[in-house]
Amino acid sequence: MDHVSNDLIGLQRARPRPNRRAIAVAWALRLAGNLITGIAIGAGIAAGLMLAG
């Protein structure tokens, strides 16, 4: 019985380790998306200013 309870306690304490590569890729994609959005907004403003004269 002690063996079973020790196994259950071990399962509760065991946490999956975060996948650092997946976290880094998600962060890089978010950063790239923000950068592309900023460039698109800047290009739109520049085009609007050129058309406005």
WONOR-V41399 format. One record per backbone hydrogen bond with DSSP energy under -0.5 kcal/mol. NH is the residue of the N-H (numbers start at 1). CO is the residue of the C=O. E is the energy in kcal/mol with one decimal. If there is no record, write none. Layout:
# WONOR-V41399
nh:NH co:CO e:E
nh:NH co:CO e:E
This chain:
# WONOR-V41399
nh:5 co:1 e:-2.2
nh:6 co:2 e:-2.5
nh:7 co:3 e:-2.0
nh:8 co:4 e:-2.2
nh:9 co:5 e:-2.3
nh:10 co:6 e:-2.2
nh:11 co:7 e:-2.0
nh:12 co:8 e:-1.9
nh:13 co:9 e:-1.9
nh:14 co:10 e:-1.7
nh:15 co:13 e:-0.5
nh:20 co:18 e:-1.0
nh:23 co:19 e:-2.1
nh:24 co:20 e:-2.5
nh:25 co:21 e:-2.6
nh:26 co:22 e:-2.4
nh:27 co:23 e:-2.3
nh:28 co:24 e:-2.5
nh:29 co:25 e:-2.5
nh:30 co:26 e:-2.0
nh:31 co:27 e:-2.4
nh:32 co:28 e:-2.6
nh:33 co:29 e:-2.4
nh:34 co:30 e:-2.2
nh:35 co:31 e:-2.3
nh:36 co:32 e:-2.6
nh:37 co:33 e:-2.2
nh:38 co:34 e:-2.2
nh:39 co:35 e:-2.3
nh:40 co:36 e:-2.5
nh:41 co:37 e:-2.3
nh:42 co:38 e:-2.4
nh:43 co:39 e:-2.6
nh:44 co:40 e:-2.2
nh:45 co:41 e:-2.4
nh:46 co:42 e:-2.5
nh:47 co:43 e:-2.5
nh:48 co:44 e:-2.3
nh:49 co:45 e:-2.4
nh:50 co:46 e:-2.1
nh:51 co:47 e:-2.3
nh:52 co:48 e:-2.0
nh:53 co:49 e:-1.1
